[in-house]
Amino acid sequence: MNQSTFAPSTVGRAQILTVARTIGLLGGGAMSAMRIMAALCDPQVEADEVKRWLQDEPGLCARVLKVANSPLYGQVRSVTSLDRALTLLGLDALRGIAAAACLDRAPVSGKNTLLDLESIVSHSQATAAAADSLARYCFPELASSAFIAGLLHNFGTVVQMHVDPAGVGALLAARRNGDARDLAILEAELTAIGHEECGAVIFEEWCLPQPLVSAARHHHRPFGASPDTRALTGLINISSALALASGAGMALEPAAPAAHPEALSCLGVDDEQMAEASAAIAGRMTEIIRVLK
């Protein structure tokens, strides 16, 4: 298993998968948005099959129509049919919509949960907006993957909370006491498993493409990724920092770290591109949040 250097290993893959089944992320009761997203990543999937899936998932179908009618796509006439929406959006956008649905439906235990899911979702959406903007400057071919990877990069935090609530509690206490170190470093000291590994294990079970798995597993240390997935992983590292700097923080990452030098190096991003991507976040994030809700 290609485990992150900074992720401790006292919790194994089998334990993560057991918890994932218990909370409905795997198995026959897994949420249909997750199954659809995994299937959408199959390059052989056909439009008629996608249409059948969406017709069985009314909430997701309604969201597809909402996105198709949003200013993001600039339609003069309203899009009222699923056929037209699928033609307009394409599979890349559908993957993003399904990814957003996965975040919205992520299982959170109890009313007094340790984590604020709303802030996690907001940060993920801001990271996706930044990743999309930055990719258009330096890796246009990665723009759609960067958006999805940004949405999903912290999904493992929700799983981590169920696997190791005591560890997550210790992380939050450290933040309240002013410990501003990188989250992966804190996790290595205080938790039984890192959020990156939790997310990567789930995504492997969903059969998501390896670049998305790698971005989940290595976004705090991009050079841990394989060379063929390093550009996407670096994009997510930088974009998460931009999102935090824009104010889209959360309890586990309340402040923006500097973008990791490894990520900047592998992308060849300059200060002007960083500034332009940062400036694009606020407006695009507002629109993305409005559309995906």
Contacts in CASP RR format, 6 or more apart in sequence:
PFRMAT RR
TARGET T0000
AUTHOR 0000-0000-0000
METHOD contacts of the structure
MODEL  1
MNQSTFAPSTVGRAQILTVARTIGLLGGGAMSAMRIMAALCDPQVEADEV
KRWLQDEPGLCARVLKVANSPLYGQVRSVTSLDRALTLLGLDALRGIAAA
ACLDRAPVSGKNTLLDLESIVSHSQATAAAADSLARYCFPELASSAFIAG
LLHNFGTVVQMHVDPAGVGALLAARRNGDARDLAILEAELTAIGHEECGA
VIFEEWCLPQPLVSAARHHHRPFGASPDTRALTGLINISSALALASGAGM
ALEPAAPAAHPEALSCLGVDDEQMAEASAAIAGRMTEIIRVLK
1 13 0 8 1.000
2 217 0 8 1.000
2 226 0 8 1.000
3 9 0 8 1.000
3 197 0 8 1.000
3 217 0 8 1.000
4 184 0 8 1.000
4 194 0 8 1.000
4 196 0 8 1.000
4 197 0 8 1.000
4 217 0 8 1.000
4 218 0 8 1.000
4 220 0 8 1.000
4 221 0 8 1.000
4 224 0 8 1.000
5 221 0 8 1.000
5 224 0 8 1.000
6 184 0 8 1.000
6 185 0 8 1.000
6 187 0 8 1.000
6 188 0 8 1.000
6 194 0 8 1.000
6 196 0 8 1.000
6 220 0 8 1.000
6 221 0 8 1.000
7 184 0 8 1.000
7 187 0 8 1.000
7 188 0 8 1.000
7 193 0 8 1.000
7 194 0 8 1.000
7 196 0 8 1.000
7 197 0 8 1.000
8 187 0 8 1.000
8 188 0 8 1.000
8 191 0 8 1.000
8 192 0 8 1.000
8 193 0 8 1.000
8 194 0 8 1.000
9 193 0 8 1.000
10 192 0 8 1.000
10 193 0 8 1.000
11 163 0 8 1.000
11 164 0 8 1.000
11 192 0 8 1.000
11 193 0 8 1.000
12 193 0 8 1.000
13 201 0 8 1.000
15 163 0 8 1.000
16 159 0 8 1.000
16 163 0 8 1.000
16 193 0 8 1.000
16 197 0 8 1.000
16 198 0 8 1.000
16 201 0 8 1.000
16 202 0 8 1.000
17 26 0 8 1.000
17 201 0 8 1.000
17 205 0 8 1.000
19 159 0 8 1.000
19 162 0 8 1.000
19 163 0 8 1.000
20 26 0 8 1.000
20 159 0 8 1.000
20 201 0 8 1.000
20 202 0 8 1.000
20 205 0 8 1.000
21 27 0 8 1.000
22 162 0 8 1.000
23 107 0 8 1.000
23 109 0 8 1.000
23 159 0 8 1.000
23 162 0 8 1.000
24 30 0 8 1.000
24 31 0 8 1.000
24 107 0 8 1.000
25 31 0 8 1.000
25 34 0 8 1.000
25 107 0 8 1.000
25 159 0 8 1.000
25 202 0 8 1.000
26 202 0 8 1.000
26 205 0 8 1.000
31 101 0 8 1.000
31 102 0 8 1.000
31 105 0 8 1.000
32 53 0 8 1.000
32 56 0 8 1.000
32 57 0 8 1.000
32 60 0 8 1.000
33 57 0 8 1.000
33 60 0 8 1.000
33 98 0 8 1.000
33 101 0 8 1.000
33 102 0 8 1.000
33 105 0 8 1.000
34 98 0 8 1.000
34 102 0 8 1.000
34 206 0 8 1.000
35 206 0 8 1.000
36 50 0 8 1.000
36 53 0 8 1.000
36 54 0 8 1.000
36 57 0 8 1.000
36 60 0 8 1.000
36 98 0 8 1.000
37 95 0 8 1.000
37 96 0 8 1.000
37 98 0 8 1.000
37 99 0 8 1.000
37 101 0 8 1.000
37 102 0 8 1.000
37 206 0 8 1.000
37 208 0 8 1.000
38 206 0 8 1.000
38 207 0 8 1.000
38 208 0 8 1.000
39 45 0 8 1.000
39 49 0 8 1.000
39 53 0 8 1.000
40 50 0 8 1.000
40 91 0 8 1.000
40 94 0 8 1.000
40 95 0 8 1.000
40 98 0 8 1.000
41 95 0 8 1.000
41 207 0 8 1.000
41 208 0 8 1.000
41 209 0 8 1.000
41 212 0 8 1.000
45 91 0 8 1.000
47 86 0 8 1.000
50 86 0 8 1.000
50 91 0 8 1.000
50 94 0 8 1.000
51 82 0 8 1.000
51 83 0 8 1.000
51 86 0 8 1.000
54 60 0 8 1.000
54 61 0 8 1.000
54 64 0 8 1.000
54 82 0 8 1.000
55 61 0 8 1.000
55 82 0 8 1.000
60 97 0 8 1.000
60 98 0 8 1.000
60 101 0 8 1.000
61 82 0 8 1.000
63 97 0 8 1.000
63 100 0 8 1.000
63 101 0 8 1.000
63 292 0 8 1.000
64 82 0 8 1.000
64 85 0 8 1.000
64 86 0 8 1.000
64 89 0 8 1.000
64 94 0 8 1.000
64 97 0 8 1.000
65 79 0 8 1.000
65 80 0 8 1.000
65 82 0 8 1.000
65 85 0 8 1.000
66 291 0 8 1.000
67 73 0 8 1.000
67 85 0 8 1.000
67 89 0 8 1.000
67 93 0 8 1.000
67 97 0 8 1.000
67 291 0 8 1.000
67 292 0 8 1.000
68 75 0 8 1.000
68 79 0 8 1.000
68 84 0 8 1.000
68 85 0 8 1.000
68 88 0 8 1.000
68 89 0 8 1.000
69 75 0 8 1.000
69 78 0 8 1.000
69 79 0 8 1.000
70 287 0 8 1.000
70 290 0 8 1.000
70 291 0 8 1.000
71 287 0 8 1.000
72 287 0 8 1.000
72 288 0 8 1.000
72 291 0 8 1.000
73 88 0 8 1.000
73 89 0 8 1.000
75 88 0 8 1.000
79 85 0 8 1.000
79 88 0 8 1.000
86 94 0 8 1.000
89 97 0 8 1.000
92 144 0 8 1.000
92 147 0 8 1.000
93 144 0 8 1.000
95 144 0 8 1.000
95 148 0 8 1.000
96 147 0 8 1.000
96 148 0 8 1.000
96 151 0 8 1.000
97 292 0 8 1.000
99 148 0 8 1.000
99 151 0 8 1.000
99 152 0 8 1.000
100 125 0 8 1.000
100 151 0 8 1.000
100 292 0 8 1.000
102 152 0 8 1.000
102 155 0 8 1.000
103 120 0 8 1.000
103 121 0 8 1.000
103 124 0 8 1.000
103 151 0 8 1.000
103 152 0 8 1.000
103 155 0 8 1.000
104 121 0 8 1.000
106 117 0 8 1.000
106 155 0 8 1.000
106 158 0 8 1.000
107 158 0 8 1.000
107 162 0 8 1.000
108 115 0 8 1.000
108 117 0 8 1.000
108 158 0 8 1.000
108 161 0 8 1.000
109 161 0 8 1.000
109 162 0 8 1.000
113 161 0 8 1.000
114 161 0 8 1.000
114 165 0 8 1.000
114 168 0 8 1.000
114 169 0 8 1.000
114 172 0 8 1.000
115 157 0 8 1.000
115 158 0 8 1.000
115 161 0 8 1.000
115 168 0 8 1.000
115 250 0 8 1.000
115 251 0 8 1.000
115 252 0 8 1.000
116 250 0 8 1.000
116 251 0 8 1.000
117 158 0 8 1.000
119 249 0 8 1.000
119 250 0 8 1.000
119 251 0 8 1.000
120 154 0 8 1.000
120 157 0 8 1.000
120 158 0 8 1.000
120 250 0 8 1.000
122 248 0 8 1.000
122 249 0 8 1.000
122 250 0 8 1.000
122 289 0 8 1.000
123 154 0 8 1.000
123 240 0 8 1.000
123 243 0 8 1.000
123 244 0 8 1.000
123 248 0 8 1.000
123 249 0 8 1.000
123 250 0 8 1.000
123 253 0 8 1.000
124 150 0 8 1.000
124 151 0 8 1.000
124 152 0 8 1.000
124 153 0 8 1.000
124 154 0 8 1.000
124 155 0 8 1.000
125 151 0 8 1.000
125 248 0 8 1.000
125 285 0 8 1.000
125 288 0 8 1.000
125 289 0 8 1.000
125 292 0 8 1.000
126 242 0 8 1.000
126 243 0 8 1.000
126 246 0 8 1.000
126 247 0 8 1.000
126 248 0 8 1.000
126 281 0 8 1.000
126 285 0 8 1.000
127 150 0 8 1.000
127 151 0 8 1.000
127 153 0 8 1.000
127 154 0 8 1.000
127 236 0 8 1.000
127 239 0 8 1.000
127 240 0 8 1.000
127 242 0 8 1.000
127 243 0 8 1.000
127 248 0 8 1.000
128 146 0 8 1.000
128 147 0 8 1.000
128 148 0 8 1.000
128 149 0 8 1.000
128 150 0 8 1.000
128 151 0 8 1.000
128 239 0 8 1.000
128 288 0 8 1.000
129 147 0 8 1.000
129 243 0 8 1.000
129 280 0 8 1.000
129 281 0 8 1.000
129 283 0 8 1.000
129 284 0 8 1.000
129 285 0 8 1.000
129 288 0 8 1.000
130 238 0 8 1.000
130 239 0 8 1.000
130 240 0 8 1.000
130 242 0 8 1.000
130 243 0 8 1.000
130 246 0 8 1.000
130 277 0 8 1.000
130 278 0 8 1.000
130 280 0 8 1.000
130 281 0 8 1.000
131 146 0 8 1.000
131 147 0 8 1.000
131 149 0 8 1.000
131 150 0 8 1.000
131 235 0 8 1.000
131 236 0 8 1.000
131 239 0 8 1.000
132 143 0 8 1.000
132 146 0 8 1.000
132 147 0 8 1.000
132 284 0 8 1.000
133 276 0 8 1.000
133 277 0 8 1.000
133 280 0 8 1.000
133 281 0 8 1.000
133 284 0 8 1.000
134 146 0 8 1.000
134 235 0 8 1.000
134 238 0 8 1.000
134 239 0 8 1.000
134 242 0 8 1.000
134 267 0 8 1.000
134 269 0 8 1.000
134 273 0 8 1.000
134 274 0 8 1.000
134 277 0 8 1.000
135 142 0 8 1.000
135 143 0 8 1.000
135 146 0 8 1.000
135 147 0 8 1.000
135 235 0 8 1.000
136 143 0 8 1.000
137 269 0 8 1.000
137 273 0 8 1.000
137 276 0 8 1.000
137 277 0 8 1.000
138 235 0 8 1.000
138 267 0 8 1.000
138 268 0 8 1.000
138 269 0 8 1.000
138 273 0 8 1.000
139 146 0 8 1.000
139 231 0 8 1.000
139 232 0 8 1.000
139 235 0 8 1.000
139 267 0 8 1.000
142 231 0 8 1.000
142 232 0 8 1.000
142 235 0 8 1.000
145 209 0 8 1.000
145 211 0 8 1.000
145 212 0 8 1.000
145 232 0 8 1.000
146 232 0 8 1.000
146 235 0 8 1.000
146 236 0 8 1.000
146 239 0 8 1.000
148 212 0 8 1.000
149 211 0 8 1.000
149 212 0 8 1.000
149 215 0 8 1.000
149 216 0 8 1.000
149 232 0 8 1.000
149 235 0 8 1.000
149 236 0 8 1.000
150 215 0 8 1.000
150 236 0 8 1.000
150 239 0 8 1.000
150 240 0 8 1.000
152 203 0 8 1.000
152 212 0 8 1.000
152 215 0 8 1.000
152 216 0 8 1.000
153 215 0 8 1.000
153 216 0 8 1.000
153 219 0 8 1.000
153 236 0 8 1.000
153 240 0 8 1.000
154 195 0 8 1.000
155 199 0 8 1.000
155 202 0 8 1.000
155 203 0 8 1.000
155 216 0 8 1.000
156 195 0 8 1.000
156 196 0 8 1.000
156 198 0 8 1.000
156 199 0 8 1.000
156 202 0 8 1.000
156 216 0 8 1.000
157 195 0 8 1.000
157 198 0 8 1.000
157 252 0 8 1.000
159 195 0 8 1.000
159 198 0 8 1.000
159 199 0 8 1.000
159 202 0 8 1.000
160 168 0 8 1.000
160 191 0 8 1.000
160 193 0 8 1.000
160 194 0 8 1.000
160 195 0 8 1.000
160 198 0 8 1.000
161 168 0 8 1.000
163 192 0 8 1.000
163 193 0 8 1.000
163 198 0 8 1.000
164 191 0 8 1.000
164 192 0 8 1.000
164 193 0 8 1.000
167 190 0 8 1.000
167 191 0 8 1.000
167 192 0 8 1.000
168 191 0 8 1.000
168 252 0 8 1.000
170 190 0 8 1.000
170 191 0 8 1.000
171 183 0 8 1.000
171 186 0 8 1.000
171 187 0 8 1.000
171 190 0 8 1.000
171 191 0 8 1.000
171 252 0 8 1.000
172 251 0 8 1.000
172 252 0 8 1.000
174 186 0 8 1.000
174 190 0 8 1.000
175 251 0 8 1.000
175 252 0 8 1.000
175 254 0 8 1.000
179 186 0 8 1.000
180 255 0 8 1.000
182 220 0 8 1.000
182 257 0 8 1.000
183 195 0 8 1.000
183 220 0 8 1.000
183 252 0 8 1.000
183 253 0 8 1.000
184 194 0 8 1.000
184 196 0 8 1.000
184 220 0 8 1.000
184 221 0 8 1.000
187 193 0 8 1.000
187 194 0 8 1.000
187 195 0 8 1.000
188 194 0 8 1.000
195 252 0 8 1.000
196 216 0 8 1.000
196 217 0 8 1.000
196 218 0 8 1.000
196 219 0 8 1.000
196 220 0 8 1.000
197 217 0 8 1.000
199 216 0 8 1.000
199 217 0 8 1.000
200 213 0 8 1.000
200 214 0 8 1.000
200 216 0 8 1.000
200 217 0 8 1.000
203 212 0 8 1.000
203 213 0 8 1.000
203 216 0 8 1.000
204 213 0 8 1.000
210 229 0 8 1.000
211 228 0 8 1.000
211 229 0 8 1.000
211 232 0 8 1.000
211 233 0 8 1.000
212 232 0 8 1.000
214 225 0 8 1.000
214 226 0 8 1.000
214 229 0 8 1.000
214 232 0 8 1.000
214 233 0 8 1.000
215 225 0 8 1.000
215 229 0 8 1.000
215 232 0 8 1.000
215 233 0 8 1.000
215 234 0 8 1.000
215 235 0 8 1.000
215 236 0 8 1.000
217 225 0 8 1.000
218 224 0 8 1.000
218 225 0 8 1.000
218 229 0 8 1.000
218 233 0 8 1.000
219 233 0 8 1.000
219 234 0 8 1.000
219 236 0 8 1.000
219 237 0 8 1.000
219 240 0 8 1.000
220 237 0 8 1.000
220 260 0 8 1.000
221 260 0 8 1.000
221 262 0 8 1.000
222 230 0 8 1.000
222 233 0 8 1.000
222 234 0 8 1.000
222 237 0 8 1.000
222 260 0 8 1.000
222 262 0 8 1.000
222 263 0 8 1.000
222 266 0 8 1.000
223 230 0 8 1.000
223 262 0 8 1.000
223 266 0 8 1.000
224 230 0 8 1.000
224 233 0 8 1.000
225 233 0 8 1.000
225 234 0 8 1.000
230 266 0 8 1.000
231 266 0 8 1.000
231 267 0 8 1.000
233 263 0 8 1.000
234 260 0 8 1.000
234 262 0 8 1.000
234 263 0 8 1.000
234 266 0 8 1.000
234 267 0 8 1.000
235 263 0 8 1.000
235 267 0 8 1.000
237 259 0 8 1.000
237 260 0 8 1.000
237 262 0 8 1.000
237 263 0 8 1.000
238 259 0 8 1.000
238 260 0 8 1.000
238 263 0 8 1.000
238 264 0 8 1.000
238 267 0 8 1.000
238 269 0 8 1.000
238 274 0 8 1.000
239 277 0 8 1.000
240 253 0 8 1.000
241 256 0 8 1.000
241 257 0 8 1.000
241 258 0 8 1.000
241 259 0 8 1.000
241 260 0 8 1.000
242 256 0 8 1.000
242 259 0 8 1.000
242 274 0 8 1.000
242 277 0 8 1.000
242 278 0 8 1.000
242 281 0 8 1.000
243 249 0 8 1.000
243 281 0 8 1.000
243 285 0 8 1.000
244 253 0 8 1.000
244 255 0 8 1.000
244 256 0 8 1.000
244 257 0 8 1.000
245 256 0 8 1.000
245 278 0 8 1.000
246 278 0 8 1.000
246 281 0 8 1.000
246 282 0 8 1.000
246 285 0 8 1.000
247 256 0 8 1.000
248 285 0 8 1.000
259 274 0 8 1.000
END
